[in-house]
Amino acid sequence: MPFPSYLGEKATETLRVAEQQVWRALRHIERSTAEPCPGVAVATADALRWLAAVPEDSISGCVTDPPYGLIEYEEKNHAKMKQGRGGVWRIPPSFDGSERSPVPRFTVLTEQDRKRLSQFFSKFAKLALRAMVPGGHLLIASNPLLSTTTFACFEKVGFEKRGEVIRLVQTLRGGDRPKGAEGEFSDVTVMPRACWEPWGLFRKPISEKTVSANLRRWGTGGLRRVSGQEPFRDVIESAPTRAAEREISPHPSLKPQRFMRQVVRAVLPLGIGVVYDPFTGGGSTLAAAARLSYKAIGTEMDEDYAIVACRAIPLLRMLHGDGSI
């Protein structure tokens, strides 16, 4: 990637050297770390434990699609999902001959579940704040039912909320009539059909007096523009993940490369630094980073999914915007 023309070559080279030093340090935190393609690594590790070992002011950007309610990836519920028996996962009926992916039912969360959710993301946010460089952006996916609980945790520990990126996506979630009384209440929808997905956008406070000074020192503080004429926008139209991608990476919440490449690109305003995904899942964030020639590392505590991600990242990276190779 060429030097940004608005930075001096010396300043840019300093940032590049720091990027390499951080990359090497992060790469060696966990012995299990694998490198499925150059500059991109996956560590089979718990995100909280791994973050606690990260040097302060290291990570330039974070993009992640976490387990929204935590309980959906507990062993008992995850096992039921894999077996097709449900649990908190709803196994949707086939549609037009196509098998649909399982989706978690967040309406089953108890008050205690929500308390655990808040406690977990508060711990994560505190560790992430320490690990990220001043001005670094964190983008985290949620859903309309749980986003207020999750996003509040980041503001409480000191992140600045910079808005939300809205992924406009037509899904088959919601819109159902009352269960067992569909005919009696044929004009009633229990919940709206889901057509959008909120991604909370947060920034670690800058350390310098101005964003421009922070960009020179850390390479962070803003978001990368789409082009010289077009800024990064907070609404992105996105189709559901294509079948070709799901075949490569069979993870129940895999996000499409066409969307992920846009948001991952945005979090490194100069294209310099290391991107982190604490909940790697099927590898969509890391594959997008690889496509962009960004340095990136992810953690995934499920050994099976860590293997899936390592296999999938090089293939997802090669996909064109239309899903073809």
N, C-alpha and C positions, 0 to 999 in steps of 0.2 A: 504494500500500500504506500503511495507516495506521501512525502511530507506535506502536512497542511500548509498552504501557501502563506497563511496569515501568521504562522509561527515561524520564528527563526529556526534555521536548521539545527543550531546548537540546542535550543530549548526542546525541539522535537526529539532529538537524539537522546537527551537526558530522560525524557518520558519513556522512550523505547527501552533504554537500559533498565529503568525501574520496572517496566513491564516484564522483562525477561527475569529479573531477580525475583519478583513476586511469583511469577509462574513456576520457577524452580522450587521456591519454598512451599507453595501450595501443593505442587505435584508430589512432594515427599512427606507430607503430613501422615498419610495413611499408606501402609505397606501394600495394601490390596489394590492400589490405584492402577488402572489400566489406561492406555492411550490408544483408543480405536482409530484415530487419525491424527496427523501432526498438529500439535497445539491444542488438542481437546482431550480431556481426561475424565474418567469416571472412577470415583472411590466408593467402594462398598462400605458405607459407614452411616452412622446416625448423624443427622445434620447438626444437632445441638452439640454433640460431643466433638464433631469435626470443627465447627465454628469456634469452639472454646480454645482450640489449638492454633487458630489462624493468627498471624501477627497483626497487631493493630494497624489500621489505615493501609489495608492491602487490596481489597476488592473494589474495582471501579464501577461495576454495575451488577445488578442482580435481577434476573427475570425468572419467575417460577409459577407453576400451577400446582399448588399444594393440595393435600387431601382436605377438602373444604370443612368437613365436619369431624375429622379424625376417626370416628367410629367406623367409617366405611372401609378403612384399611387395617382395622384390628384383625387379628388372625382368624377369629371365628367367623366374622362377616366376610372377610376376603376369601376364605376357603369356600363358603357357601356360594359366593359369586362365581368362582372358578368352576364349581360343580353344577352351576345353573339352578341352584335352589333358592336364590334370593337373599334371605336375611334382610339387612337394610337396603340391599340392592334390589331394584325392580328389574326383572327380566322382561323387556317389552315383547309383545307379539311381533311376528314377522310382518313386514309391510311391502306389498307388491312383490312378494317372493323373496325379499331380502331380509336376512337376519340382522336385527338391530342390536347395538351394544348395550350392555347393562348400564343402568343409571342409578345412583344412590338416592334414597328418599330422605331428604333432610328434615321433613316435617316430623319424623319420629324422634328427633333429638329432645332429650329431657332438659330440665333446667340444670341438672348436674352435668350433662354433656356439654352444654353451652359454657358452663363455668370452666370445665376442663379445656375447652377450646380456647377460651380467653387466656387461661394460664399458660397454655402451650405457646400461643403466638406472642404473648408478652415476653416469655423467655427467649424465643427465637428473635424477636425484634431487638431486644437488648444486646444479644450477641452479634447480630448483623450490624447494628449501629457502630459497635466497637471495631468490627472487622472492615467496614467500608471506608473508603477515603472520603475526606470532606468534599461535599458536592456530588457524591455518587448517588445515582438514582436506583431505586428498588421498585420493581413492578410485579405485583402479586395478584393472581386471579382469585376470584371468589364467585358467589352467586347472589342474587338479590335477597335471598332469605337470611344469609349469614354475613354479608359484607360489612354491615355496620359493626358487628361484634369483632370481626377480624381486623378491620382497618383501624378501629379505635386503639388497638394495642400498639400500633406503630407510632401514633402521635403521642401517646402517653410516655413512651421511653425517650422521645426527643427528635424523632423524624419530623420533617415538615411535610405536610400533605400538599402535593402539587396538582391534585385533581384526580380524575379517573379516566382511563381509556376504555371506551365502550366498544366491545366487539359485537357488532350486529350480526346475528346468526339465527337462521330459521331452524328450530329444533322440533321434536315431537314430544317435548316435556311439557307437562301441564295441559290445561284445556279439557280435562276429563270431566264427565258428568258424575254425580254422586254414585259411588260404588254400590252396586246391588239395587239401585233405584234409577237406572239410566232412563228407562221408559217413562217413569212417573214424573221425573224432573228433566225432561228432554231439552228444555231451554236454559238449563243452569250449568255453569262451569264452576267447579270448585276453586280452581286457581287459574290465573291467566296462562295462556300458552307462552312459553319462554321464547323470547325473540332477541334477547341481549344478554351480555355477560360483562360484569364490571371488573376491571383490573385497577386496583388501587395504585396510584403513583406517588411515591415518597422520595424525599431527598434528605441525605445527611447534611446538616447545615454547613455552609462553606466556611473555610478557615480564614480566607482573605477578605479584604474590604469590598472587593467587587467580583462579579462573576468572571470577568476577563482575567483578573489576576489569579483567580482560582484555576481557571483553564490553563494558564501558563504553568502554574506550579503542579497541579494534580491531573490535568487533562479532563476535568469534570466540572459540573456546575450547571450545565444546560443539556439539551437534547439535540441530537443530530437532525438537521433539516432533511426533508425528502430531496430537495434540490435548492439551487440558488433562489428560485422563485417561490418555492412552496415549503412552508413550515411543517413540522410534524403535527398531526392533528389528533384530537382525542376521540374521534369516532372512526372506526374502521369496519367496513363491510367484509364479512368473512363467511365463506361457505363452510358447512360441516367438513370434518376431516374425510378425505377421499379414501375410497376402498384400497387404492394402490398403496397409500401410506399405512393403513391399518394392517395390510398384509405384511408389510415390512416390519412393523412394530406393533404387535397385538397387545397394546395397553388400553384399558377401558376409558381413560381420559386423555388420549393422545390429541394434541392440538395440531392444526394444519400448518405446514411449512410456509405457505403463502402469508399467513398472519404472523407467525413467529419471526420470520425474517424481518418484517417491518419493525416490530417492537424491540427485538434484540439489537438491530442496527441503531435504533434511536438512543439506547442507554449509554453508548460510548460516543460522545459528541465529536471527538477527534479521531475516532477509530482506534484509539490506543488504550490499553488496560486489559484487565482480566474480568470476564463475565462469570458469575457463579449462579448455579441452579441447585438449591438445597434439596429439592425433591425431583430428581431427574426423571423418574418414571420411565417412559418409553424413549426418552432422549430427544424430544422435539426442540428444546431450547439449545442444547449443545449442537445438534445438527444444523440449526440455523446459524449459530456462531461459526461453525466450521465452513459453511457456505460463504460467509462474509469474511473469512480469513481472520477472525477474532480468536484470541486466546480465551479458553473457557474451561471450567472445571465444574463437575457436578457430584453430588453425593446421593446415594440411593441405598437405603437400609435393607431392602428386599433383594436377596442375592439373585433370585430368578429374574427380576426386572433389571438389575444391573447387567446381567448377561444379555438380556433382550436389547438394552440400550446400546451396549458395545457393538453388538451385531448390526443394529439398525442405523446408527449414526452415519457411517460412511455411505449407506444406501440412500437415506433421507437427504443427505447433503447433495447427492447427485440429481435429485428430482428437479425438473423444471417447474415453473409456476402453475402449469396445467396438470401437474401430477405425473407427467411422463419422464422417462429417463433420457 
